Amino acid sequence: MHSFVFRALRFVALLFIGFTLSWGALAQQTTVSDADLEAAYDKAFQELFRDPGNLDKSFRFAELAVRKGNFEAAISALERMLLINPDLPRVRLELGVLYFRIGSFAIARSYLTRVLQSPDAPQEVQDRVQVFLAEIDSRLTRSSLSGSVFLGARFSDNANAGPNSPNVLANGNAATLDDEFTNKSDRNYFVSAQLNHSYDLLTQRSELIESSGTLYVSEQDRQKQLDIVFLEAQSGIRGPFLQDAIPGTTLKPYVLGNMVYLQDSWYQFSVGLGANMVLPLTQRLRATINLERKSEHFRNDSNRLNASQQTGVENSLRANATYVLTETQQVALRLSATSQEAKETFNAFREYQIGTSFTQLVSFESLDAGPASVTASITRSMSRYNSPNPTVDPNRKRQDQEWNWSITGAVPASKDWTIVSTFQRSTIDSSLPNFENHSAAITLGASRRF
């Protein structure tokens, strides 16, 4: 576990170093312009100091202070201008904008409202004020709730992930599976719901408390042992905690918990900690990194006599990068590494995964609700178990390699509802015949966002 965490942290550190060096190079390229700005700012300050009643010099100093990021100095200069001449709607507008930028929304609203009350305010100034007032109303609504629900049906030719052949191993010897344990086709009906809540702390750095809840319920036609209810909740604070190292980046440390019911019986629950980092690298390229550690507890029952042998700790590192090629096309790359500990070491494993996807938006004149989309993806996974399972083969460790292909189409049926269809194919090759299988599945459903 410690070696996995060390490698995960080293991976994140290398990303940090790479991004920091990139921003350092950019900073070197702008050194000259920064020096010119500093000189102009100092000169404007001296001129304003000698002639504090000059409105042109005050406005020039405020403009340079804003370019330097010294909003407080700009605010002081503009407020002095209003003391000399209160009838300056453009100055009130700039003050409202500056107070907005430092997060003082109530004061910003006061200045902007006064602009609208001025009969001399030009129309373009009034239009700009209305935009900021609408945003302030949104910001001062500290609590925001959104979510989605997905209803659908899925058919799989191997719903129970049974092996390709009934010829398997038991205690290292050849054996034949009973028919009930071989691959079985089945369909299930499911509902998936996601609820997201954010609460603005109204701080200068715009920290948010972000919370989410997930519910998934699925019922099989025949394979009732696979009926499942999954619940998860997550909450943390997101803010620009790494702004100085990587501008534009936000970080969210969080806590989480989940539970799983199988066949109407409580099966597993987890609690854990995580951190999510979002990096807007360019206008087209966006990356996320997620590091998570969970303590997982499994419960035995009459259908799963040895489930508790899987109890342990899971550590995972996931990275995702999305690049917008054109207005209608984007590609994504996914990487992940997982280390799963367990009471019995033959249930412990490490898994590495790489995947990519391509999304194409397609516009139709008949679709007033927006464009349809088609996403094709492929994923490669490799799993290595820590020790042999004596009930299967006491001399051979399990090693799995999986390919997963899918294509998903989404067509908006209305402003709120989208029809979604997915075809998926997976193939698992394993060092043990018990775990070799392949499957194909088709999903059809409808989703709604709110």
C-alpha positions in Angstrom: 0.0 0.0 0.0 2.7 2.4 1.0 4.6 1.9 -2.3 1.4 2.5 -4.3 0.7 5.7 -2.4 4.3 6.8 -2.9 4.0 6.2 -6.7 0.6 8.0 -6.8 2.0 11.0 -4.9 5.1 11.0 -7.1 2.9 11.0 -10.2 1.0 14.0 -8.9 4.2 15.8 -8.0 5.6 15.3 -11.5 2.5 16.9 -12.9 2.9 19.8 -10.5 6.5 20.3 -11.5 5.6 20.2 -15.2 2.9 22.7 -14.9 4.9 25.0 -12.6 7.8 25.0 -15.0 5.4 25.9 -17.8 4.0 28.8 -15.9 7.5 29.8 -14.9 8.5 30.0 -18.6 5.5 32.1 -19.3 6.3 34.5 -16.4 9.8 35.0 -17.9 8.3 36.0 -21.2 6.2 38.7 -19.6 8.9 40.2 -17.3 9.4 43.2 -19.5 5.7 44.1 -19.7 5.4 43.7 -16.0 8.3 46.1 -15.4 6.8 48.7 -17.8 3.5 48.4 -15.9 5.2 48.9 -12.6 7.0 52.0 -13.8 3.8 53.4 -15.2 2.0 52.7 -12.0 4.6 54.4 -9.9 4.6 57.5 -12.2 0.8 57.7 -12.0 0.9 57.5 -8.2 3.4 60.3 -8.0 1.3 62.5 -10.3 -1.8 61.8 -8.3 0.0 62.5 -5.1 1.0 66.0 -6.4 -2.5 66.7 -7.8 -5.1 64.6 -5.9 -8.0 66.7 -7.2 -7.3 65.9 -10.8 -10.0 63.5 -12.0 -8.1 62.4 -15.1 -5.0 61.5 -13.1 -7.2 59.6 -10.5 -8.9 57.6 -13.2 -5.5 56.8 -14.9 -4.1 55.6 -11.6 -7.1 53.5 -10.9 -6.8 51.9 -14.4 -3.2 51.0 -13.8 -4.0 49.7 -10.3 -6.6 47.3 -11.8 -4.1 46.0 -14.3 -1.6 45.3 -11.5 -4.4 43.5 -9.5 -4.3 46.1 -6.7 -8.1 46.5 -6.6 -8.0 48.2 -3.1 -5.9 51.0 -4.5 -8.1 51.4 -7.5 -11.2 51.5 -5.2 -9.7 54.2 -3.1 -8.8 56.4 -6.1 -12.3 56.0 -7.6 -14.1 56.7 -4.3 -12.0 60.0 -4.0 -13.3 60.9 -7.4 -16.9 60.6 -6.2 -16.1 62.8 -3.2 -15.1 65.5 -5.7 -17.9 65.0 -8.2 -20.7 62.6 -7.2 -22.3 62.8 -10.6 -20.0 60.2 -12.4 -22.0 57.1 -13.4 -19.1 55.5 -15.1 -17.0 55.8 -12.0 -19.8 54.2 -9.9 -20.0 51.4 -12.5 -16.2 50.7 -12.2 -16.5 50.7 -8.4 -19.4 48.2 -8.6 -17.3 46.0 -10.9 -14.3 46.2 -8.6 -16.3 45.4 -5.4 -17.8 42.5 -7.4 -14.3 41.2 -8.3 -13.2 41.2 -4.6 -16.4 39.4 -3.5 -18.1 42.3 -1.8 -21.4 41.7 -3.6 -23.7 43.8 -1.3 -21.5 47.0 -1.8 -21.2 46.2 -5.5 -25.0 46.1 -5.8 -25.3 49.5 -4.0 -23.0 51.2 -6.4 -24.5 49.6 -9.5 -28.1 50.4 -8.4 -27.1 54.1 -8.0 -25.9 54.0 -11.6 -29.4 53.0 -12.8 -30.9 55.8 -10.8 -28.7 58.4 -12.6 -30.5 60.1 -15.6 -27.2 60.8 -17.3 -26.0 57.1 -17.4 -25.5 56.1 -21.1 -27.5 53.1 -22.4 -24.4 50.9 -22.8 -23.5 51.6 -19.1 -27.0 50.6 -18.0 -26.8 47.4 -20.0 -23.5 46.5 -18.4 -25.0 47.2 -15.0 -27.9 44.9 -15.6 -25.5 42.0 -16.4 -23.6 42.5 -13.2 -26.7 42.9 -11.1 -28.1 39.6 -12.5 -24.8 37.9 -11.6 -24.8 39.4 -8.1 -28.3 38.1 -7.5 -27.1 34.7 -8.5 -24.0 34.9 -6.3 -26.0 36.1 -3.3 -28.2 33.1 -3.7 -25.7 31.1 -1.8 -27.4 27.8 -2.1 -27.6 26.0 -5.5 -29.2 22.7 -6.3 -29.0 20.6 -9.5 -29.3 17.0 -10.5 -30.2 14.4 -13.0 -32.2 11.2 -13.3 -31.8 8.3 -15.7 -34.4 5.6 -16.3 -33.6 2.7 -18.5 -33.4 -1.0 -19.4 -30.3 -3.1 -20.2 -30.0 -6.5 -21.9 -26.7 -8.5 -21.5 -25.8 -11.9 -23.0 -23.7 -12.5 -19.9 -25.4 -10.7 -17.1 -23.8 -12.8 -14.3 -20.2 -12.5 -15.7 -20.0 -16.2 -16.0 -17.0 -17.9 -17.5 -16.8 -18.7 -21.3 -16.6 -22.4 -20.6 -18.0 -24.7 -17.9 -14.4 -26.3 -17.7 -12.8 -24.5 -14.7 -10.4 -25.2 -11.9 -11.2 -26.2 -8.3 -8.3 -26.7 -5.8 -5.9 -26.8 -8.8 -7.8 -29.7 -10.5 -10.0 -29.7 -13.6 -13.7 -29.3 -12.7 -17.0 -28.7 -14.5 -19.4 -25.9 -13.4 -23.0 -26.6 -12.8 -25.2 -25.0 -15.5 -26.6 -22.4 -13.0 -23.1 -20.9 -12.7 -22.3 -20.6 -16.4 -22.9 -17.4 -18.3 -26.6 -16.4 -18.4 -28.3 -13.7 -20.5 -30.8 -11.4 -18.7 -32.2 -8.0 -18.8 -32.6 -5.5 -15.9 -34.5 -2.2 -15.3 -32.8 0.5 -13.5 -33.0 4.1 -12.2 -30.0 6.3 -11.5 -30.2 9.6 -9.8 -27.6 12.3 -9.0 -28.1 15.3 -6.7 -25.6 18.1 -6.5 -25.6 21.0 -4.0 -23.2 23.9 -3.6 -23.1 26.6 -0.9 -21.1 29.8 -1.5 -19.1 30.8 1.6 -18.9 34.4 0.1 -15.2 34.6 0.8 -12.8 36.7 -1.2 -11.4 33.5 -2.8 -14.9 32.2 -3.6 -14.7 28.9 -1.7 -17.8 26.6 -2.1 -19.1 23.7 0.0 -19.9 21.1 -2.7 -22.0 18.0 -1.8 -23.4 15.3 -3.9 -25.6 12.2 -3.6 -25.9 9.2 -5.9 -28.6 6.5 -6.0 -28.7 3.5 -8.3 -31.4 0.8 -8.2 -31.5 -2.2 -10.5 -33.7 -5.2 -10.7 -33.0 -8.3 -12.9 -35.7 -10.4 -14.6 -34.2 -13.8 -13.6 -30.7 -13.3 -12.0 -32.2 -12.0 -8.7 -28.8 -12.4 -6.9 -27.7 -9.3 -8.9 -30.5 -7.0 -7.8 -28.7 -4.0 -6.3 -29.2 -0.8 -4.5 -26.2 1.6 -4.3 -26.1 4.8 -2.3 -23.2 7.3 -2.0 -22.8 10.7 -0.5 -19.8 13.1 -0.8 -19.0 16.5 0.6 -16.0 18.9 0.7 -14.8 22.5 0.2 -13.6 23.6 -3.2 -11.4 26.6 -3.6 -8.3 28.1 -5.4 -6.0 26.6 -2.7 -3.2 26.1 -5.3 -3.7 29.4 -7.2 -0.2 30.6 -6.6 1.4 27.4 -7.9 -1.0 26.7 -10.8 -3.2 29.7 -11.7 -6.9 28.8 -12.3 -6.7 25.5 -10.5 -9.3 24.5 -7.9 -8.9 21.8 -5.2 -11.6 20.0 -3.3 -10.7 17.8 -0.3 -13.8 15.7 0.6 -15.2 12.9 2.7 -17.4 10.2 1.3 -19.5 7.2 2.3 -21.4 4.5 0.4 -23.4 1.4 0.9 -24.5 -1.5 -1.3 -27.5 -3.9 -0.9 -27.6 -7.1 -3.0 -30.7 -9.2 -3.3 -32.4 -7.3 -0.5 -29.5 -7.8 1.9 -26.9 -5.4 3.2 -23.6 -6.4 1.5 -21.0 -3.7 1.8 -20.3 -0.2 3.1 -17.3 2.2 2.7 -16.1 5.4 4.2 -13.2 7.4 3.0 -11.3 10.6 2.1 -10.4 12.1 -1.2 -9.1 15.1 -3.1 -10.2 16.4 -6.5 -8.2 18.9 -8.5 -9.4 20.7 -11.7 -6.8 22.3 -14.0 -8.0 24.5 -16.8 -4.7 24.3 -18.7 -5.8 26.2 -21.8 -9.1 27.3 -23.3 -9.4 23.9 -25.1 -7.6 21.6 -22.6 -9.0 20.8 -19.2 -7.7 18.1 -16.8 -8.9 16.6 -13.5 -6.9 14.5 -11.0 -8.7 12.5 -8.2 -6.9 10.8 -5.3 -9.1 8.6 -3.0 -8.7 6.3 0.0 -11.6 4.2 1.2 -12.1 1.6 4.0 -14.4 -1.1 2.6 -16.3 -3.5 4.8 -18.2 -6.6 3.5 -20.8 -8.7 5.2 -21.4 -12.4 5.0 -25.0 -13.7 4.4 -26.6 -16.9 3.3 -25.9 -16.2 -0.3 -22.3 -14.9 0.1 -20.7 -16.9 2.9 -17.2 -15.5 2.4 -17.9 -11.9 1.4 -16.1 -10.6 4.5 -12.8 -11.9 3.1 -12.8 -8.9 0.8 -12.8 -6.3 3.6 -9.9 -4.0 3.3 -8.6 -0.6 2.1 -8.8 0.8 -1.5 -6.5 3.5 -2.8 -7.1 5.0 -6.2 -5.6 7.6 -8.5 -7.6 8.8 -11.5 -6.6 11.4 -14.1 -8.7 12.7 -17.0 -7.9 15.2 -19.8 -10.4 16.6 -22.2 -9.4 18.5 -25.4 -11.9 20.4 -27.5 -10.9 19.8 -31.2 -13.6 21.9 -32.8 -17.0 23.3 -31.8 -18.5 19.9 -32.5 -15.7 17.5 -31.6 -13.7 16.6 -28.5 -11.4 13.8 -27.3 -10.6 12.6 -23.8 -7.9 10.5 -22.2 -8.4 8.6 -18.9 -5.8 7.0 -16.7 -6.3 5.2 -13.4 -4.4 3.1 -10.8 -6.1 1.2 -8.0 -4.7 -0.8 -5.1 -7.2 -3.0 -3.3 -6.2 -4.6 0.1 -8.2 -7.5 1.6 -8.3 -9.8 4.6 -7.4 -12.7 2.4 -4.5 -11.7 0.1 -5.9 -13.7 -2.9 -8.7 -11.0 -3.0 -6.2 -8.2 -3.0 -5.1 -6.8 -6.3 -3.7 -3.9 -8.3 -5.4 -2.6 -11.4 -4.2 -0.2 -14.1 -6.5 1.3 -16.7 -6.1 3.5 -19.7 -9.0 4.7 -21.9 -9.8 7.2 -24.6 -13.0 8.5 -26.2 -14.1 10.7 -29.0 -17.4 12.7 -29.1 -19.0 14.2 -32.1 -22.0 16.6 -31.9 -24.5 16.3 -34.7 -27.1 19.0 -35.5 -30.4 18.3 -37.1 -32.9 21.0 -38.2 -35.7 18.9 -36.6 -34.1 19.0 -33.2 -35.0 22.3 -31.5 -33.7 21.2 -28.1 -30.1 21.1 -29.3 -27.6 18.8 -31.1 -27.4 15.0 -30.7 -24.1 13.4 -29.8 -22.2 10.2 -30.5 -19.4 9.0 -28.3 -17.1 6.1 -29.0 -14.7 4.8 -26.3 -12.2 2.1 -25.7 -10.6 1.0 -22.4 -7.8 -1.4 -21.5 -7.5 -2.7 -18.0 -4.9 -5.0 -16.4 -5.3 -6.6 -12.9 -2.7 -8.5 -10.9 -3.8 -10.4 -7.7 -1.4 -10.6 -4.7 -1.5 -14.4 -4.1 -3.1 -17.6 -5.5 -6.6 -18.5 -4.4 -6.3 -22.1 -3.0 -10.0 -22.9 -3.8 -9.2 -22.2 -7.5 -5.5 -23.0 -8.0 -3.0 -22.9 -5.1 0.0 -22.5 -7.4 -1.2 -19.8 -9.8 -2.0 -16.1 -9.2 -4.9 -14.6 -11.0 -4.0 -12.0 -13.7 -6.8 -10.4 -15.9 -6.6 -8.3 -19.0 -9.8 -6.7 -20.2 -10.8 -4.8 -23.4 -14.0 -2.7 -23.3 -15.6 -1.0 -26.3 -18.7 1.1 -26.3 -20.6 3.6 -28.5 -23.2 5.9 -27.0 -25.8 8.0 -28.8 -27.8 10.8 -27.1 -30.7 12.6 -28.8 -32.5 15.4 -27.0 -36.2 14.8 -27.1 -37.1 18.1 -25.4 -35.5 20.9 -23.4 -35.3 18.6 -20.4 -35.3 15.0 -21.6 -32.6 13.1 -23.6 -32.9 9.6 -25.1 -29.7 7.7 -24.6 -28.7 4.3 -26.2 -25.4 2.4 -25.6 -23.9 -0.7 -27.1 -21.0 -2.2 -25.1 -18.7 -5.1 -25.6 -16.1 -6.5 -23.2 -13.6 -9.3 -23.3 -11.6 -10.6 -20.3 -8.6 -12.8 -20.7 -7.3 -14.4 -17.5 -4.6 -16.7 -16.3 -7.4 -18.8 -14.7 -10.2 -20.2 -16.9 -12.8 -19.4 -14.1 -12.5 -15.7 -14.8 -12.3 -15.7 -18.6 -15.5 -14.3 -20.2 -16.9 -12.0 -22.8 -20.2 -10.1 -23.0 -22.2 -7.7 -25.0 -24.9 -5.4 -23.7 -27.4 -2.9 -25.0 -28.8 -0.1 -22.9 -31.8 2.2 -23.7 -33.0 4.9 -21.5 -34.0 8.5 -21.0 -32.3 11.1 -18.8 -33.5 14.4 -17.4 -31.5 17.2 -15.9 -32.8 19.8 -13.5 
